[in-house]
């Protein structure tokens, strides 16, 4: 059941939407959630909300008298002195460098953006106003659905975080026959995919050129950007939606945008990564984690030069990088979803 306008429509261009468009989108999002959540909660015992965008979720749960749990997919979305807030689309980056000061500015900005709409809807259903929208949504006991080996939480006063591990289930879909044929026709290729991000269309050509320069074949995932091949040579292959769990163990490296799911799946497969991170949400955070852990390389997106891509690929494809990626893979948990489900059941007893 949709709880707001489709994100894909909002992200259809290669540039981020304007601040005005984003503000309208957020206002519509809150209104739609207050319309949809009450009926969706009928007969439910709990509401688990992922991400600050679910601004109305706690209010709906409060009105329905059901348990509310907030979950983040990356530590960077939770206030801490150890990292700055993530980039928020349409909002300027503050000049302040102190992390706690930046989090305070972020709280003010979030409240300025959502406070009037949220409190107006709360008043209409008999709920008192909130003075801090971000703190209201996050609560002081959030869950963190990220792997401790890949994106650990550092204890922070005032926030009781439960880290469950990443929420993944086995994806046993077989790979398409033509993809298997390509994989078996030569050495493992380098995978390229940007998921829901819309990078410049020519990025596929730049990445393929850099991959070829390293002596590797390329596997291009079309994604929301509908990326394609640059020529008809048989060392490249384009794919649609496939099981990353089955695929990533058969590639030489994964070039991606820094999404939480892609980063975790590649890490679990023990494959090196090159993260071309746009300045959006948790993408820069995961790029930093990959670089800090030595399991790949990070580049500022959205359109790095071929030379920079080549250097990053050379780093990722080095034997020592692959060894670190394989070593980390041994410590990646696979039970995060089960841990969270059991925890939720326990809280309801």
SEKEKOL-293062 format. One line per field, with one value per residue: residue number from 0; x, y, z of N, C-alpha, C in turn. Coordinates in steps of 0.001 Angstrom, whole numbers, plus 500000, padded with zeros to 6 digits. Atoms other than C-alpha are relative to their C-alpha. Layout:
<atoms>
resi	c(NUM:...)
nx	c(X:...)
ny	c(Y:...)
nz	c(Z:...)
cax	c(X:...)
cay	c(Y:...)
caz	c(Z:...)
cx	c(X:...)
cy	c(Y:...)
cz	c(Z:...)
</atoms>
This chain:
<atoms>
resi	c(0:1:2:3:4:5:6:7:8:9:10:11:12:13:14:15:16:17:18:19:20:21:22:23:24:25:26:27:28:29:30:31:32:33:34:35:36:37:38:39:40:41:42:43:44:45:46:47:48:49:50:51:52:53:54:55:56:57:58:59:60:61:62:63:64:65:66:67:68:69:70:71:72:73:74:75:76:77:78:79:80:81:82:83:84:85:86:87:88:89:90:91:92:93:94:95:96:97:98:99:100:101:102:103:104:105:106:107:108:109:110:111:112:113:114:115:116:117:118:119:120:121:122:123:124:125:126:127:128:129:130:131:132:133:134:135:136:137:138:139:140:141:142:143:144:145:146:147:148:149:150:151:152:153:154:155:156:157:158:159:160:161:162:163:164:165:166:167:168:169:170:171:172:173:174:175:176:177:178:179:180:181:182:183:184:185:186:187:188:189:190:191:192:193:194:195:196:197:198:199:200:201:202:203:204:205:206:207:208:209:210:211:212:213:214:215:216:217:218:219:220:221:222:223:224:225:226:227:228:229:230:231:232:233:234:235:236:237:238:239:240:241:242:243:244:245:246:247:248:249:250:251:252:253:254:255:256:257:258:259:260:261:262:263:264:265:266:267:268:269:270:271:272:273:274:275:276:277:278:279:280:281:282:283:284:285:286:287:288:289:290:291:292:293:294:295:296:297:298:299:300:301:302:303:304:305:306:307:308:309:310:311:312:313:314:315:316:317:318:319:320:321:322:323:324:325:326:327:328:329:330:331:332:333:334:335:336:337:338:339:340:341:342:343:344:345:346:347:348)
nx	c(500849:499145:500157:499530:499743:498912:498677:499406:500437:499265:498583:499924:498948:498632:499721:500970:501096:499782:500414:501449:500653:499817:500861:501364:500042:500027:501317:500936:499662:500586:501461:500381:499784:501104:501180:499835:499580:501046:500633:498967:499701:501154:499684:498555:499486:498799:499627:498555:499794:498605:499620:500622:501091:501265:500184:501288:500179:500151:501277:501042:499922:500472:501458:500587:499640:499151:498564:499278:498545:499299:498792:499140:499162:498609:499736:499875:501299:500278:499116:498812:498836:498975:500231:500902:501253:499875:500517:501450:500277:500645:499562:498575:499095:499592:498564:499569:499235:500197:501094:501171:500621:500688:501217:500961:500518:500824:501276:500776:500427:501055:501236:500496:500573:501140:500723:501339:500888:500195:500807:501353:500713:500142:501087:501285:500399:500026:498689:499287:498907:498648:499079:498793:500500:499024:499937:501289:500024:498934:500118:498696:499637:500148:499284:499084:499990:498740:499109:498999:498653:499931:500425:500270:500465:499163:500874:500228:500898:501339:500611:499864:500147:499910:499524:500498:499461:500777:501228:500001:500473:499361:500547:499550:500385:498892:499585:500462:499112:499047:499003:499113:499151:498980:499082:499171:499243:498708:499688:501068:500082:500264:501401:500251:501419:500252:501276:501030:499381:500015:498760:499944:500086:498698:499167:499776:498857:498785:499680:499602:498647:499071:499962:499222:498592:499459:500000:501163:501292:500932:501392:500693:501393:500687:500490:500949:499416:500066:498672:499817:498640:499507:499713:500449:498949:500520:499453:500953:501337:500943:500999:501037:500052:499587:499606:498633:499392:499448:499091:498798:498913:499439:499403:498684:500213:501316:499998:501388:500296:499890:501235:499782:500178:498938:498754:500036:499986:498649:499128:500301:499442:498539:499505:499595:500988:499691:501229:500092:501082:500591:500145:501407:500349:498898:499014:498626:499611:499580:498750:498951:499780:499277:498609:499364:499788:499038:500608:500256:499635:501137:499875:501102:500774:500555:499370:498545:499271:499542:498747:500314:500618:498944:499232:500858:500118:498710:499974:500974:499637:498724:500171:500161:501369:500872:499782:500723:501434:500351:499893:501152:501204:500164:500610:501305:501105:501083:501231:500532:501460:500542:499744:500975:501344:500088:499986:501309:500947:499716:500475:501459:500505)
ny	c(498804:498814:499011:498721:499970:500898:499388:500103:498845:498840:500139:500393:499264:500276:499089:500086:499051:498701:499908:499779:501265:500906:499544:500417:501461:500368:499649:500996:501260:499997:500059:501334:500954:499872:500598:501428:500800:500488:501230:501038:500489:500722:501380:500175:499799:499170:499338:499831:498974:499907:498739:498761:499630:500490:498990:500137:501364:500078:499389:500963:501072:499437:499879:501344:500717:501153:499824:499352:500211:499344:500720:499377:500958:499567:499257:498572:499352:499823:498964:500494:499117:500654:499732:498898:500443:500277:498936:500055:499362:498692:499166:499685:500535:498928:499742:500538:501245:500866:500930:499785:498742:500259:500749:499056:499254:500931:500148:498785:500000:501008:499496:498905:500582:500890:499733:499431:501005:501103:499600:499729:501285:500555:499273:500399:501304:499899:500246:498756:499706:500407:498863:500441:501031:501079:500811:500688:501113:500963:500463:500134:501426:500493:501202:499798:501203:500022:501010:499412:500054:499091:498657:500112:498851:499630:499593:498559:499654:499524:500795:501430:500610:501449:500364:501349:500573:499613:500771:500663:501372:500682:499764:501201:499965:500352:498969:500274:500890:499254:499449:501102:500247:498947:500190:501185:499848:499373:499687:499244:498593:498976:499581:498561:499719:498851:500168:498981:498722:499670:499306:499593:501144:500392:500649:501395:500007:499735:501151:501103:499694:500244:501446:500601:499639:500911:501346:500751:499864:499163:500426:498742:500084:498829:499180:498940:499138:500731:500008:500996:500239:498922:500559:501377:500977:501096:499995:499289:500588:499196:500813:499343:500403:501380:500240:499599:501024:501041:499438:499305:500946:500426:498855:499614:498829:499384:498540:499646:498658:499909:500333:500900:501390:500430:500056:501161:501234:500160:500348:501391:500866:499957:499442:498595:499032:498608:499256:498678:499529:498671:499402:500199:500966:500757:500415:499654:500779:501345:499843:499842:501281:500894:499551:500134:501418:500524:501038:499394:498596:499083:498847:499048:500052:501178:500305:499910:500154:501359:500241:500251:501324:500991:500127:500665:501406:500653:500236:501031:501287:500459:501212:499717:499526:501177:500784:499341:500173:501384:500134:499337:500764:501046:499455:499394:500797:500285:500217:498725:499944:500879:499331:498916:500572:500537:498860:499355:500865:499877:498705:500005:500926)
nz	c(500000:500067:498929:500502:501440:500396:499985:501330:500778:499493:500341:501404:500698:499570:498890:498927:500143:499381:498602:499976:500332:498867:498915:500349:499884:498583:499460:500521:499345:498663:500133:500456:498907:499035:500634:500261:498851:499092:500480:500101:498652:499456:499645:499791:498645:500013:501239:500143:501020:500420:500622:499549:500901:499448:498956:499317:499500:498547:499649:500329:499015:498736:500071:500045:498784:500299:499779:501088:500001:501107:500399:501003:500714:499922:498771:500276:499861:498582:499449:499304:500125:500814:501412:500307:500622:501431:500864:500207:501291:500012:498883:500120:498991:499083:499903:498713:500140:498837:500303:499154:500419:501259:499694:499455:501143:500770:499302:500255:501405:500150:499390:500836:501211:499761:498758:500172:500598:499070:498856:500470:500103:498646:499345:500589:499460:498551:499394:499689:500931:499632:500120:500708:500904:500210:498790:499898:500951:499717:498611:499334:500011:501383:500433:501114:500840:500746:499432:499109:500584:501142:499597:498562:499227:498862:498906:499924:498885:500322:501067:499721:501321:500125:501344:500257:501227:501184:500198:501303:500083:501133:501335:500708:501412:500894:500943:501370:500752:500823:499088:499630:501164:500021:498875:500218:501249:499761:498610:499336:500418:498992:500016:499899:499826:499135:499323:500167:500348:501425:500334:501411:500901:500541:498997:500403:500898:499225:499158:500870:500478:498897:499755:501094:499820:498986:500562:499541:500653:499239:499862:499720:499555:500562:498907:500315:501032:501262:500602:501055:500467:500876:501317:500155:499675:499185:498647:499152:499993:499224:499308:499221:498597:499732:498615:499687:499145:500872:501000:499561:499765:501283:500682:499494:499157:500132:500068:499687:499507:498554:499293:498865:500400:500910:499231:499119:500789:500523:498876:499627:501044:499938:501249:499850:500461:500330:499750:500625:499140:500107:498673:499672:498980:499409:500999:499606:498819:500391:500740:499002:499308:500913:500064:498690:499727:500968:500836:501297:500154:500050:500880:499952:501226:500675:501288:499908:501254:500302:499284:498596:499953:500198:498755:499019:500385:499741:498555:499644:500589:499448:499179:498575:499792:500049:498782:498908:500246:499642:498553:499400:500316:499002:498801:500302:499486:500948:499230:499528:500087:498956:498717:499871:499832:498637:499087:500075:499297:498567:499489:499977:498974)
cax	c(500000:501675:502285:503292:504136:506396:510062:510976:508918:510682:514119:513475:516103:519892:519865:518195:514765:514605:514179:510644:509705:511142:509226:505958:506779:507397:504153:502233:504051:502935:499325:499180:500599:497948:495339:496788:498295:495093:493408:496695:497102:493673:494250:498000:499981:503018:504275:507929:508962:512176:513566:512799:510499:507863:507154:503556:504160:504596:501563:499431:500674:500004:496452:495839:497412:499965:503676:505988:509588:511897:514646:517575:519568:522758:524330:524779:521033:521198:522610:526133:529281:531192:529633:527819:524201:523745:523202:519526:518260:517414:519043:522404:525343:526106:529512:529686:532262:531477:529320:527056:526496:525570:523097:521484:521183:519783:517104:516035:515907:513853:511385:511162:510385:507877:506733:503784:502342:502903:501435:498485:497558:498216:495867:493151:493198:493423:497159:499381:502085:505710:508598:511263:510091:513342:513597:509901:510326:513618:512708:515450:515500:515864:516954:519844:519421:523064:525783:528093:531166:530328:528577:528948:527227:529391:527736:526257:524777:521030:520404:519814:520419:519730:521800:520122:522224:521030:517507:517973:516319:517749:517233:517409:516149:518261:520273:518953:520399:521963:523686:525076:526369:528178:529654:530954:532445:535432:536996:534721:533492:533215:529602:528352:525009:523544:520187:517657:520166:520099:523740:524719:524016:527657:528856:528408:530890:533418:533169:533355:536426:538087:537157:538550:541765:542175:541745:538292:534887:531923:528444:526079:522862:520350:518673:516437:518871:518321:522052:523160:526228:528433:529137:528537:531711:531239:533171:530142:526665:523595:521115:517896:516786:518606:519554:522612:523149:523666:525533:528052:530038:530760:532134:535586:534320:531118:530905:527827:526222:526632:523153:522849:521580:524144:527020:525926:525340:528733:530419:528662:529850:533445:533845:535758:533746:534107:531521:530684:528649:526311:525941:522624:521398:523682:525607:528675:528649:528832:531520:533542:533031:534213:537356:538051:537707:540023:537523:537458:537677:535402:534850:532810:530001:528122:530528:534177:536762:537975:541421:539944:537789:540860:542798:539835:539388:543086:542808:539698:541130:544412:544956:545243:541875:540210:541787:540359:536939:536925:538047:535288:532697:533338:532092:528936:525782:522928:520308:519462:515866:515250:516864:514592:511464:512173:512942:509665:507714:509445:508536:504873:504638)
cay	c(500000:503281:505829:508723:509814:507393:508183:507028:509836:512353:511016:510760:513371:513205:516146:516217:517882:521561:522604:523783:520460:518541:520685:520027:516328:516199:518006:515594:512683:513658:514216:510876:509020:510433:509242:505765:504652:504505:501887:500052:499709:498135:494865:495448:495309:497301:499701:499511:502619:502817:506264:509845:510138:508150:511330:510501:506906:507483:509765:507151:504462:506736:507386:503675:502653:500309:499846:502023:501149:503305:501601:503022:501183:503140:504565:507929:508605:508574:511551:510972:512978:510506:511535:514444:514259:512814:515181:516043:516825:520463:521729:523563:522036:524078:525694:524329:521527:520224:517117:517774:521366:520114:517642:520488:522536:519462:519035:522642:522247:519046:520700:523780:521552:519180:520747:522789:520017:517283:519240:520385:516783:515723:518433:517239:513784:515037:514620:517264:519031:517892:520339:518258:516345:514447:513314:512398:510187:508567:508033:507508:503721:503207:500017:499853:497333:497309:494727:495427:494390:496705:499673:499511:501804:503665:504154:507639:509180:509734:507175:503495:501842:498163:496885:493844:493253:493886:492752:490328:487082:484424:485307:481960:483086:481439:483719:484095:481573:484213:485810:482440:481897:485258:484553:481163:482511:484141:485489:487058:490469:493709:494531:498106:499264:502369:501068:503838:506611:508407:509180:510874:508601:508671:507130:503636:504465:505861:502864:500335:502093:501962:498290:497361:499202:496844:493828:492845:492263:494405:493522:496521:496630:498926:500156:503210:505059:502419:502155:500276:499142:501491:499126:495600:493990:490660:491633:493517:492382:494293:492881:493821:492824:489697:488120:489977:487239:484709:487082:488930:485850:485387:488856:490401:493635:495619:499258:500888:503975:503144:501890:500030:496833:496693:497466:494755:492128:492760:492615:489348:487925:488854:490860:494195:497353:500722:503156:506140:508001:510865:513305:511875:510133:507315:506879:508884:507003:503587:504840:505907:502559:500631:502753:502712:498933:498506:496366:498695:502324:505359:508132:511320:511111:511350:511397:510710:510857:507704:508106:508292:505257:503402:504136:503073:499840:499058:499443:497274:494538:494294:490916:492510:494246:491003:489272:491895:491634:487863:488154:490643:488439:485758:488107:489346:488166:486584:486539:490247:489890:486991:488891:491870:489708:487937:491233:492708:489714:490002:493692:492868:490235)
caz	c(500000:498920:501690:499462:495925:493988:494635:491141:489625:491847:490845:487122:486133:486376:488827:492218:492313:493265:496893:496110:494487:497435:499913:498063:497922:501671:502480:500247:501861:505363:504265:502452:505449:507770:505252:504724:508035:510139:507929:507390:511168:511646:513488:513881:517120:515993:513363:512284:510371:508368:507712:508633:505607:507524:509472:510343:511412:515135:515288:513552:515930:518910:517760:517167:520489:518900:519459:517356:516433:514351:512351:510380:507712:508433:511579:509877:510152:513950:515931:517205:517955:515750:512439:510831:509634:506142:503219:502914:499395:498835:502035:501962:503770:506931:507396:510957:511356:514860:514534:517523:516409:512956:514424:516354:513165:511421:514101:513626:509857:510049:512407:510209:507215:508824:512112:510904:508726:511306:514206:512124:511380:514991:516228:513837:515451:519039:519637:521276:519233:519171:519596:517838:514771:514223:517849:517808:514726:515755:519450:522030:521425:517655:515941:513508:510670:509582:510052:513009:511002:508104:509739:513534:516012:518533:521901:522190:525365:525211:522484:523273:519894:519238:516304:514826:511721:508159:507290:504420:503435:501116:497449:495674:492276:489560:487311:483745:481302:479040:482024:483119:479589:479711:483142:482036:478786:480462:483644:486272:485050:486997:487877:487399:488780:490390:491582:492140:491465:488105:487219:483946:480982:479857:483123:481674:478926:481415:483715:480868:479488:482909:483352:479946:480757:483734:481441:482693:481176:482267:483498:483438:485466:483785:487005:487147:484859:482155:481568:478480:476589:474596:471698:470440:471765:473486:476619:477994:478953:480199:482718:484467:487952:489175:492502:493767:496323:493537:491232:493369:494291:490574:489760:490208:491784:492291:491163:492691:494233:497903:498753:502060:500427:497631:500005:502437:499742:498150:501551:502368:499034:499867:496679:496482:495866:494142:495476:493262:495850:495072:497966:499069:502195:503377:500104:501257:504573:502936:500554:503572:505302:502236:502018:505763:505981:502995:501068:498070:497023:497191:494657:494843:492325:490229:487252:488107:485336:483615:485180:488686:487996:486779:489967:492107:490148:490404:494190:494374:492151:494056:495779:499220:498797:497786:500770:503163:501501:501914:505517:506361:504656:507267:509983:508206:509962:508050:510823:511133:509978:512364:515243:514577:514269:517553:519253:518029:519287:522676:522982:522394:525092)
cx	c(500884:499712:500562:500221:501164:501345:500611:499599:500775:501439:500213:501089:501380:500427:498931:498877:500316:499521:498494:499241:500095:499093:498551:499843:499875:498658:498947:500213:499344:498482:499533:500146:498885:498701:500080:500252:498849:499334:501014:500289:498849:500357:501459:500375:501202:500180:501506:500230:501484:500234:499192:498823:498646:499594:498732:499837:499769:498672:498845:499977:499462:498478:499318:500315:500840:501465:500654:501493:500580:501273:500736:500839:501480:500181:499990:498671:499629:500988:501144:501130:501055:499793:499027:498689:500221:499529:498508:499664:499288:500416:501491:500819:500454:501525:500578:500702:499815:498773:498747:499285:499222:498713:498923:499379:499069:498627:499105:499465:498881:498676:499408:499298:498686:499088:498581:499021:499700:499072:498578:499176:499804:498842:498637:499519:500140:501305:500710:501137:501326:500931:501253:499601:500999:500096:498732:499975:501008:499798:501388:500447:499832:500743:500878:500126:501211:500931:501066:501412:500175:499658:499649:499470:500952:499107:499956:499051:498656:499298:500303:499707:500144:500413:499689:500785:499094:498804:499987:499457:500678:499273:500523:499545:501185:500333:499476:501034:501023:501080:500995:500956:501120:501025:500978:500882:501379:500238:498866:500005:499903:498559:499912:498498:499792:498597:498991:500573:499968:501280:499960:500052:501368:500878:500274:501214:501305:500407:500464:501407:501044:500135:500836:501488:500674:499980:498828:498801:499069:498592:499204:498542:499281:499484:499004:500522:499925:501342:500086:501460:500412:500320:499559:501043:499489:500593:499104:498620:499114:498911:498950:500093:500373:500347:501459:500695:500622:501088:501333:501176:500701:500609:501323:499909:498607:500171:498559:499917:500101:498692:500271:499918:501108:501318:500049:500084:501384:500964:499788:500574:501526:500637:500386:498983:500657:498689:500119:498802:499541:499811:498537:499864:501233:501058:501427:500487:500512:501276:501164:500303:500796:501476:500718:500314:500988:499445:499646:500455:498744:500323:498822:499277:499527:500736:501519:500662:500477:501280:499745:499333:501045:500816:499188:499850:501286:500138:499083:500423:501322:499776:499768:498595:499025:500157:499252:498489:499543:500035:498795:498727:499736:499336:498648:498875:498933:498641:499334:498485:499357:500197:498957:498594:499816:499962:498638:498944:500191:499460:498484:499424:499723)
cy	c(501245:500971:501351:499929:499078:500728:499983:501174:501247:499996:499717:500733:499638:500926:499821:501014:501316:499975:500177:498709:499015:500394:499610:498490:499591:500320:498988:498652:499906:499863:498604:498973:500081:499429:498473:499181:499517:498708:498870:499387:499207:498538:499733:500259:500934:500630:500221:500947:500134:501346:501182:500408:499522:500887:499798:498670:499948:500600:499039:498854:500467:500072:498634:499184:498758:500374:500617:499747:500719:499216:500795:498919:500394:500856:501504:500739:500256:500997:499410:501016:499442:500184:501158:499458:499704:501181:499827:500775:501339:500922:500280:499365:501129:500150:499430:498656:499051:499122:500260:501303:499809:499198:500916:500842:499130:499830:501214:500011:499001:500516:501131:499464:499270:500416:500484:498967:498875:500399:500380:498732:499370:500680:499528:498652:499963:499710:501323:500236:499448:501175:499657:498831:498856:499093:499198:498766:498922:499279:499941:498541:499423:498680:500360:498695:500025:499021:500652:499989:501033:501434:500031:501303:500232:500611:501519:500304:500512:499217:498523:499230:498484:499665:498537:499256:500384:499072:499433:498592:499329:500288:498890:499963:499613:501171:499659:499210:500774:500661:498920:499687:501033:499791:498860:500110:500623:500223:500798:501474:500932:500462:501509:500221:501116:500001:501078:501379:500208:500775:500478:498786:499536:499295:498550:499906:500209:498787:498823:500228:499709:498510:499301:500291:499125:498547:499142:500223:500813:499425:501212:499735:501272:500941:501054:500916:499373:500048:498900:499839:501095:499505:498539:498960:498966:499942:500762:499366:500851:499114:500888:499565:498522:499880:500388:498963:498888:500549:500460:499079:499571:501165:500363:501180:500539:501512:500457:501363:500155:499809:498990:498533:499495:499859:498748:498693:499744:499606:498551:499022:499984:500569:501465:500942:501319:500765:501392:500678:501406:500526:499967:498917:499281:499569:500399:499213:498623:500046:500116:498716:499031:500375:499770:498544:499360:498916:500554:501441:500838:501183:500927:499978:501370:499583:500148:499760:498567:499680:499679:498639:498908:499778:499252:498519:499235:499681:498840:498614:499447:498784:500295:500535:498839:499156:500627:499840:498603:499803:500633:499191:498921:500482:500645:499076:499803:499903:501293:500087:499147:500618:501089:499466:499465:501123:500683:499178:500125:501317:500053:499091:500733)
cz	c(500000:501147:499570:498511:499652:499952:498600:499114:500417:499513:498516:499222:500505:501129:501073:499769:500704:501446:500107:499707:501167:501165:499744:500159:501468:500641:499549:500676:501372:499919:499599:501110:501037:499428:499982:501264:500890:499541:499904:501363:500618:500246:500257:501460:500035:498623:500023:498831:499694:499329:500469:499121:500513:501185:500814:500720:501506:500441:499728:501004:501350:500024:500048:501250:499747:500201:498765:500170:498788:499692:498939:499346:500012:501239:499777:500134:501456:500594:500823:499875:499048:498499:499850:499443:498518:499177:499781:498730:500149:501113:499869:501114:500923:500022:501292:499805:501182:499780:500835:499642:498702:500228:500589:498888:499153:500646:499754:498568:499757:500578:499172:498752:500276:501150:499818:499448:500980:501142:499603:499906:501379:500730:499499:500513:501524:500701:500263:499006:500507:499719:499210:499107:499856:501218:500209:499103:500390:501329:500630:500086:498593:499791:498809:499223:499075:500676:500871:499432:498897:500379:501465:500609:501167:501073:500144:501146:499498:498918:500250:498716:500087:498570:499741:498928:498843:499820:498582:500147:498808:498691:499089:498544:499121:499084:498607:499202:499178:500855:500416:498855:499918:501105:499731:498768:500212:501477:500632:499576:501203:499824:500173:500139:500997:500575:499680:499702:498477:499666:498549:499082:499504:501022:499635:499093:500747:500820:499145:499463:501076:500297:498931:500150:501047:499518:500413:499086:500901:499962:500481:500390:499574:501085:499551:498907:498619:499264:498955:499646:499025:498596:499983:500339:501002:501404:500975:499860:500899:500588:500654:501444:500138:501485:500203:500877:499164:499084:500570:500308:498722:499219:500659:500956:499722:500031:500198:500676:501502:500734:501102:499585:499110:500736:500863:499222:499412:501104:500421:498979:500009:498757:500219:499362:499592:500132:499387:500646:499641:501419:500419:501053:500541:498994:500367:501213:499600:499161:500969:500739:499135:499941:501322:500338:499027:499106:498619:499991:499881:499110:500228:498659:499593:498740:500090:498643:499829:500766:501467:500176:499859:501252:501047:499691:500274:501484:500380:499523:500515:500900:501480:500314:499993:501267:501184:499830:500389:501509:500689:499787:501044:501273:499773:500473:498928:500691:500450:499987:501088:501379:500235:500239:501419:501032:500016:500750:501515:500567:500116:501062:501305)
</atoms>
